[in-house]
């Protein structure tokens, strides 16, 4: 079962969450190895957004001119991509998707592994109102990263044939949940849930002393 990191682009908390998940999976009997996917976040996101807008997402903006004043900055940012698309943008997105698919298959699933485990976010610490636009940024290891590069989930939004289960594995020093993504092979939802279930049985509980919310109906 491979795990994947993003080098200096991870905060200490996100990096530690991967170590926690790896240790727990090994405790559950899994064989784990570290791999490096050929993904550059700064180059990925612009192509991803254009690829997303080249498909059905474009229809979201059709007929919404009268509601433009209600758009969040995130939606307005997506709209800028929608208005500047070219046929080459779709070609580029398809090429990137094919490259990602080949990379994951060769390094993970063709080797007989059942899942890939990787961080969900580059850092758990950013303002709640920090919208996913290129002009918003935070610092990690002294390096300024735009908020669009903090999210590691869009990879699988584009490669949507891969099922993903996102799972918190520990609390940071500031009691913020920090999680990992469990990615299984194309259309193999069951293995993603199997790995997540096994992981849930061996990690320490995130909340103790009745602090975990009880969602049952109370009389």
N, C-alpha and C positions, 0 to 999 in steps of 0.2 A: 504494500500500500504506500504509494509515494506521497510525500508532502512537498509543498512548493513555497518558497519565500520570494521576497522582492528586494533583497539586498538592503542597501542603506535607506530605501524608501519606507521601511517599517519603523514604527515607534517601538520603544522598549516593551510597552504593554502588549502590542499586537504580536511582537516576536515571542514574548513569553507565553502567550496563549497557544502558539504553535507547539512550543516545547511541552506545555502541559498536555495538549491533545496527543502528541507523540508518545509521551510517557504512559498515558492512560491506555492508548491503543496497544502498546507493547505489553502492558499488564494484562490486557484482555486476550493476549495471544497472537496479535497481528504482527506480521513482518513489515517493517517500515523502512523506506529509503528516501533520501532527499534528492529531488530533481530540480532542474531549472528550465522553466518554459520560456520560449523565445517570444516574450511580450514586452514591448516598451510602452508604458502607460501614456507618456506624453505624445507618442505617435498614434497610439490606439484610439484615444477618445475622440479626436476630430473625425477620424474615419468612421468610428462607431456611430456617432451622432448622425453623420450624413447617410450612413447605411440604414439607420433606423428610420430617418425621415424619407428615404427613398421607397419605403414600403407603405404599409397601411397607416403609419403614424401621420403621414401627410394629410390624411382626410380629417384629422382632428381640427385643423385650422380652417377647413372649408366652411364658409358661412358664419364665422365667429367674429367678424370685424366689429360688430356692434358691442361685443363684450371685451374688447381689447384692454380696456381700463381695469379689468378685473384679473388680468393675467399676472401670475407671479413672474419674477425675473427669470426663474428656471424655464417657464413656458415661453417667455419672450426670447430667451436664448435659443431654444429649439426652433422657434419660428425663423430665426435668422438663417439657420441651416436650410430650412424648407424653401426659403426664397432664393437660394443660391445654388441649387442642385444642378448638376450636369450628368449626362449619361456615364461619364468617367467615374463619378463619385460612387455609383452603384457597382461599377466594375471593381473599383478599389476595395469596397467593402466585401464583395464576394471573394476577392483574392485573399484578403486578410482572414476571412472566415475559413477558407480552404487551408491556408497555412496553419492556422490555429488547430484545426481539426487534425491535420496530418501530424503536427507536433505532439498533441495529446495522445493520439493513437499510438505513435511509435514509442513514446517515452513511458506511457502508462499502461494502456489496455492491451496492446499487442504483447506485452511482457507477462500478461496473466494477472495483473493487479485488478482489484475490484473497485477501487475508489481512489480519488485524488483529494487530499486535504490541504486547504490553503486559507490564508487570512480572509476575513470579510471586509475589514477596513484597515487602512494604513495606520490609523490612530483612532482611539475611542474618544479623544478629546478635541472637540471643536464645537462652536456655538450651535445651539439647537436651530437657530434661524439662518445658519450658513447654507445657502442654497447652492445647488450643483451647477455653478456657472464658472467659466474660466477666470473671471476677474476676482473671485473670492479665493483666499489663500490662508494656509497655516504653516507653521514652522515644524519641521521634523529633522533632528540632528543638525540644526542650523541652516537647513535648506528649505527654501520657500516652495511649497507645492500648492497648485491650484486645487480647489475642492473637487473638481472632476477627476483628479488623480488620486484622491483619497479612497474612492470607492473601488473595490475589486470585484464587484458583482456584475458590472456591465459586460464583462467578458462572456458571461454565460447568458446574458440577455440576447447577445448576438448569436452565440452558439447554443440556441435554445433547445436543440435536440438532446442536450446533456442535462439530466435531472440534477437538482442541487437541493440539499437540505442545509440550512444555516442553523448553527447551534452555539449557544453561549457555553463557554467552558470554565470561566472563572470571573471573579470580580477584580477590578483594578484597585489600586490603593485609595481611589476616590469613590469606590463602590459603584463603578460603571461596568456593566456586563461587557465582556470581551469575547468574541466568538470566532468560529472557523466555518468555512464552507466545505461540505462533503459532496464531492462531484462523482457521480457514477457514469458508466458508459452510456452511449446513446440509447434513449428510451428504456433504460434499465432502472426504473424508479425503485424497485425492491431493494437492490443492494445499497442505494444511498440511505434508505431508511434502516436497513440492517446495521450498517456501520454506525449511524447516529444512535441507534438503540443500544448497541454494545458500548459505545462511548459514554452514554448517559448512565450506564450501570457502574462505571468505574471511576468517574470523576467525582470530586468532592461536591456536595450540594452547594449551590450558590447562595441559598437563603436558609437560615436556621431559626429555631425558636418561634416557629409560626409566622415568620415575616413574609413567607411566600404567599401571594394573593390567593384567596380561596374563592373560586368563581362559581361555586355551587349556590343555588338559590337558598337564601336564608329566610326562615319564617319569622 
